[in-house]
Amino acid sequence: MFESVGWMEILVVGIAGLFILGPERLPAAAAWTGRSIRKVRDFASGARDQLKNELGSDFDDLRKPLQDLQQLRSFDPKSIVTKTLFGEDQPTAKPNGYAGTQPALPPAPPTLDPPKPGDRPKIDPDAT
């Protein structure tokens, strides 16, 4: 839930709370916040348990699409391409330390003879 919140953000919120509430009211506000979060967590787990008891095996059928959506949130195109190309999650390292295969060079373009002096350039009548 709070995976993207780092220590720096928590520190900023704490300092802002200290300035807004003051040092005498900050501990009471932190305790109230902790109790509220605990109550919400208890309500959510109670509701989940009640649904699980009432629905029985149908509860797992309802959770399956949600789990599929959760997997889509962690979609990583690089791992999908690697798995498709190499048939595994990570390519095996070669002895020289280079993990991938060397790409094939494109075919060389056909060589054209340089025009000779006095030659007229070729004209494409459809292009003009």
Sequence and secondary structure as in RCSB ss.txt:
>XXXX:A:sequence
MFESVGWMEILVVGIAGLFILGPERLPAAAAWTGRSIRKVRDFASGARDQLKNELGSDFDDLRKPLQDLQQLRSF
DPKSIVTKTLFGEDQPTAKPNGYAGTQPALPPAPPTLDPPKPGDRPKIDPDAT
>XXXX:A:secstr
  TT  HHHHHHHHHHHHHHH TTTHHHHHHHHHHHHHHHHHHHHHHHHHHHHHHTTHHHHHHHHHHHHHHHHT 
 HHHHHHHHHHSSSS    TTS  S                TT      TTT 
